[in-house]
Amino acid sequence: MKQLLLIPVLALALLSGAAQARAADCYADYKAKQDNPLKLHYGVIQISGPCKKGAARQEIAARLAPTGWTLLNVISVFGPDGLQQRKANAGTYFLRF
């Protein structure tokens, strides 16, 4: 009987680990600003929460705020396959936050 219960528990643990791995492979590109004097930047950031624009918006804003940056918009969310094409444009803000 214990063996029958062990199989679903192991399957659930494996599925949970796969979902966490997918979330770790989520990135977003965004635009942010600072005031006085006005500064703008384009950046790429790794997202640890759900790989969706709305969730990314909240996470990015919270991570930028302590450094004085205000999130303007999230352009897109994407997987690791989109990193290299955005690296040059992000410059020093590539995976900085």
C-alpha positions, 0 to 999 in steps of 0.5 A: 500500500505504501508503494502505491502512494509513493508513486504519485508523490514522486511524480508530483515532486518531479513535475514540481521540479520541472515547473521550477526549472521552467521558471528559472529559464524565464527572462524579460526585457524592459525599459526603466527611468530615473529622474533628476536628471532624467536617465533611461535604460533598456535591460534584460532581467531573469524572472523567478516568478511566473513567466508572464508579462503581468507577474514580470512587471511586478517583480521587475518594479520591485527589484528596480525600485531600491536602486532608484529606477522606475519601471516604464514597461515590460517589452516581452518575456522569453526563454533562454533562446532570446538572450543573445539577440538582446545582449548587445542592446542591454549593455551593462543592464544585461542581467544586472538586476 
